[in-house]
Amino acid sequence: MKRIVKLFLLTISTIFLLLITIYIFFSIKWKLDSIKNFDLLGDKAPIINLGENSLRDLNKNGRLDPYENPNNTIEVRVEDLVNQMTIEEKAGSIFINMIGVNADGTLMEVPNLFNPFSFLMGSSSEKLILKKMNHFNIRASHSKENMLKWHNKIQEIGERSRLGIPITIASDPRHGVPNTFGASIFTPYFSKWPSALGLGATQDSLLVYEHAKIVKEEYKAIGIRVALGPMADISTEPRWVRVDGTFGEDFLINSKLTAAYVKGIQGDSIGINSVASMVKHFPGAGTPLDGNDTHFPPGIQTYPGGEFDKHLKPFEAAFNVGVSSVMPYYSIPKGITSEDVGGGYNKDIITGLLREKYNFQGIICTDWATITDLKPLGIIFKPASAHGVEHLNTDQRLKKLFDAGIDMVGGESLTNELSELIKKDEISLTRIDESVKRIMKQKFQLGLFDNPYLDLKALNVYNNQENLNKGIEAQKKSLVLLKNNQKLLPLKKEAKVYLHGFDFYPNSLFQSYSLENADIIIAKVKSPNYGKDSEYLMEKMIGGGDLDFLESDVNQMIKLFKSKPTIIVLNLKRPAIISKIEPYSEAIIADFDVDEKIILELIYGEFSPTGKLPIQLPSSMESVLEQDEDVPFDLKNPLYDYGHGLSF
């Protein structure tokens, strides 16, 4: 036995040392490659004085070109710039992909061995210099000082490129309360707000408008100039894992809140004070077949109730207030268009609807990784979401995207492949120029060509107490009181409480008791998410599946809840089925990722609940299976209906 253990430990040690050796070898190689890449850069842009103005000579030719002169119209500047760009520079501008940020604010050239996701990012210098890319999205959340430092460093790389094209940085949402991995990125110094579903529970368009204005200021302070949102999808399919990223189930409310968000984050028009909004996922991703997330095969949106047009309404609201960018969904709109292919590949969706029906002239950007697999360390994290075009190779997929009418490709860095297709005239240079002009126009509108750099004073926005208070107000307004037997709530201050399922126990409001000595249980229950059996790591992480709890979990909850009068705090990311535990509660509060201290303040009556349920809560899985994926409010006998909400 000792020999077996010894052999096992020796094997593990050998594998570990081998991995470390390989990592060290590639780290040295990556660093040497990085040095070579940086040697390809030119100098920073010289300054040219024009009257009282000091302007940058971005292409370093000793004179002020039309695109460098802010006194020219944006149209003139765009035309001059695009005429000077090489095919490789145009191809580089078409792609937006993830990029890493080191914790100390330096560019990420070597992946972090202890962070597998950093292997998705690739070398900064390779993407910036060799691939000539100038759009990136970031998931990093380091100190605000180091995020600003990194932003200025990456803008310096852009300035030292041949034409001095500035870098545009995009991000998914960052204003959530929970510090968990997901679509939202926890950023501790940002103001804290409920989930989008919680904002839907407020039904308050002015509050959402103010939220977006604050998002804009906090994004800009660390250099984020494109918001990958809002999600204008109507969440009519309750099993979908992204319900909490929407404003809910009502297209009228969704339309109102979507327009308010876009107007708040962009302003009346795109300008130097704006953050550009990329509304998603056109024409509405809330109808996935059987609730299956369409990052993964088969990737189908279904419309058995014939309500396709209803899902367009929030996007129409976004177009009416001038949204600058649109992201189509991954999915195949089954039976809706002339060809069953995913949204980005679908000419009827991109050209027919967006360009022709809605006359949308902004940027159309695919969702992430629609062409190639995401394969960090050789493991398929997410397969290419090439639904309906699986039989096409990389070049054919690129050609089909641009034939459909796409401007920008998300989650890919296929600049060399696109350059070759242009040179071979398999994709028209004229067609690419159309997209590059839209893309560069946005950079000019945002003022990036004139001054992309940030000053440390920008970070003062994070000390704005009014912004923090507005986020707290939104959290309070989002909470929904579903049940309150015998008017148990608000709870009396002297009540002896036992907390169950909370992430932390703030004791400023009460003394926490043991279960045996408590009068009341306050139990936090999270929406069921038992995951899915999948070969793909990302799908396992995202989860999904049925909306009812496992019988073993139900039995444990009932045993606890029967012991003392119970208040359930129901954390809703999807419409949970709580029919079996609901009878054992005296009060139920619907929570949309609200700070736990604020939830307890509600329970103790420091404010009254005003939120309204933004989705139906089903009474059974049978009712979920019987409903149509595209039809709102069609659950039979919901346990709690849309719009339900009590007060004190």
Secondary structure, 3 states (H helix, E strand, C coil): CHHHHHHHHHHHHHHHHHHHHHHHHHHHHHHHHHHHHHHCCCCCCCEEEECCEEEECCCCCCCCCHHHCCCCCHHHHHHHHHHHCCHHHHHHHHEEEECCECCCCCECCCCCCCCHHHHHCCCHHHHHHHCCCCEEECCCCCCHHHHHHHHHHHHHHHHCCCCCCCCEEEECCCCCCCCCCCCCCCCCCCCCCCCHHHHHHHCCHHHHHHHHHHHHHHHHCCCEEEECCCECCCCCCCCCCCHHHCCCCCHHHHHHHHHHHHHHHHCCCCCCCCCEEEEEEECCCCCEHHHCCCCCCCCEECCCCCCHHHHHHHHHHHHHCCCCEEEECCCEECCCCCCCCCHHHCHHHHHHHHHHHCCCCCEEECCCCCCCCECHHHCCCECCCCCCCCCCCHHHHHHHHHHHCCCEEECCCCHHHHHHHHHCCCCCHHHHHHHHHHHHHHHHHCCCCCCCCCCHHHHHHHHCHHHHHHHHHHHHHHCEEEEEHHHCCCCCCCCCEEEECCCCCCCCCCCECCCCCCCEEEEEEECCCCCCCCCCHHHHHHCCCCCECCHHHHHHHHHHHCCCCEEEEEECCCCCECCCCHHHCCEEEEECCCCHHHHHHHHCCCCCCCCCCCCCECCCHHHHHHCCCCCCCCCCCCCECCCCCECC
